[in-house]
């Protein structure tokens, strides 16, 4: 099993550009989430989903959109990138207990 | 603001010394989880505590959940260089797993 797969691993954007971070899991987990990690801030929850067709906002949702059309996929969209969105992004899934994290996507917005 | 606070932010220890990180929440938690993140890596689950006053051990690691389910601690006995990393607590608050800021542990050999 691949677990949680995130792509791309690295991305550089210019301010105002849009992009999608992909996340896929093959463990049939209902719960999926996106976190961003900034130095000294820990991991902050952006959006989460408790199942296909259901999404909800986390602590820092502004500037990000998500959708959950299938159990396996949970893409994170940046509509108009800003330098404040420079961060490491982690996708995670869960069967109801522990979170399984992807390897992370490092995003730089210039 | 951040609902789950963790202290200290950093800790340097000599190999063989003990280490403790503390986690406090402003609200009652359904459960608390602990994760370890090695430098350059992703968080990896260590344990989950659910019951008030619960204590669990994993070899040299001891985890506690407070009676009021608002605080928790992780204690490492006789640290080793392999313990290096950042330790995060995460509390479940209404379907959202909220992470503390983490404690970065550095171990001098």
Interface residues (C-beta under 8 A of the other chain):
Chain A: X33 X35 X40 X41 X42 X43 X44 X45 X48 X50 X56 X58 X59 X90 X97 X98 X99 X100 X101 X102 X103 X104
Chain B: X2 X6 X9 X33 X35 X42 X43 X44 X45 X48 X88 X90 X95 X96 X97 X98 X99 X100 X101 X102
